[in-house]
Amino acid sequence: MKSTAQDPLPVSFSLSLYETLLKTYPSGFRHEYGPHMAQVFRDYCLRTYRLSGPPGMLSLWTLTLLDYFKSVVEEHMQKGIHMSKSKFIRLSGWALVLGGLTFLVTFLITLRDVPAYDPHNFLSKPIDLYFEYALMILIPASMFFLTIGAVGLYLRYGEQTNGFGKGALIMGIIAGVTSFGASILLVTTEAELVWTVFMAGFLLYFLGLVFFGIGTMRETPLPRWKALPILAGIWFPLLIIVTNGMDWEATQYLDLGVFLLTSVGLAGLGYLLQSDSQPAASTIGEI
């Protein structure tokens, strides 16, 4: 399904992205239903964009992604296609790399201190509105990728580390899922409780990496770069401690350094994970 030249840019971009997602379905399902699904999605995009503009597109994408993750897993299970443990670990490594990248991009956008767009405010620019929408997508995406990465770390190294390190990974996974769920809610609400839950999960996720790293220092399941989990996780908790109560503008450059170090650490850990995945005959469903 190709978008037409008359389609608004957000619609044509959304359709291209959706067609990319369709490629992850089983080939038989994709060939039979793919063109129809793309056509229906384009019609929904056009109607939503005309009625609600960019905010409506964001809501549409949220519902679409939730349905996508559910349906693509169901279709692969029905087709009897199983992802091997080693393949999932490799993909989770790349998820960590993407998580580190989206983590950094999210912070770079917040450096602009993006205000709520107001056409009557001279200091407010139209692009600020799109930065707001970008943050609504990037924050949940970052937590999703980081959580998948933690699952991969657990599958690859959980049985080779001690109980302390294994428990730390479990804590990180639970914290990541919690923070991801809260980030979805933040799209529709600004409740202080939801923001607190998101930040608490975010902090516990990185502490989980630190504690896992401490556990692996003695058991040495990592083939190299044994301190990498600590280096990837320690900076954000330290930032919270050091800058507690300080003014945002006074700590921007310190924050930038911390987010950069964290992103590099996460990317390095993800690269290590995907390159160290072991061939395994078992499937995810057998773990």
DABEL-V815862 format. One record per backbone hydrogen bond with DSSP energy under -1.0 kcal/mol. CO is the residue of the C=O (numbers start at 0). NH is the residue of the N-H. If there is no record, write none. Layout:
# DABEL-V815862
co = {CO;CO}
nh = {NH;NH}
This chain:
# DABEL-V815862
co = {3;7;8;9;10;11;12;13;14;15;16;17;20;21;25;26;27;28;29;32;33;34;35;36;37;38;39;40;41;42;43;44;45;46;47;48;52;53;54;55;56;57;58;59;60;61;62;63;64;65;66;67;68;69;70;71;72;73;74;75;76;82;83;84;85;86;87;88;89;90;91;92;93;94;95;96;97;98;99;100;101;102;103;104;105;106;108;109;117;120;124;125;126;127;128;129;130;131;132;133;134;136;137;138;139;140;141;142;143;144;145;146;147;148;149;150;151;152;153;156;161;162;163;164;165;166;167;168;169;170;171;172;173;174;175;176;177;178;179;180;181;183;184;184;190;191;192;193;194;195;196;197;198;199;200;201;202;203;204;205;206;207;208;209;210;211;212;214;215;224;226;227;228;229;233;234;235;236;237;238;242;247;250;251;252;253;254;255;256;257;258;259;260;261;262;263;264;265;266;267;268;269;270;281;282;283}
nh = {6;11;12;13;14;15;16;17;18;19;20;21;23;24;29;30;31;32;33;36;37;38;39;40;41;42;43;44;45;46;47;48;49;50;51;52;56;57;58;59;60;61;62;63;64;65;66;67;68;69;70;71;72;73;74;75;76;77;78;80;79;283;87;88;89;90;91;92;93;94;95;96;97;98;99;100;101;102;103;104;105;106;107;108;109;110;111;112;120;123;127;128;130;131;132;133;134;135;136;137;138;140;141;142;143;144;145;146;147;148;149;150;151;152;153;154;155;156;157;159;165;166;167;168;169;170;171;172;173;174;175;176;177;178;179;180;181;182;183;184;185;186;187;188;194;195;196;197;198;199;200;201;202;203;204;205;206;207;208;209;210;211;212;213;214;215;216;218;219;227;230;231;232;233;237;238;239;240;241;242;245;250;254;255;256;257;258;259;260;261;262;263;264;265;266;267;268;269;270;271;272;273;274;84;285;286}
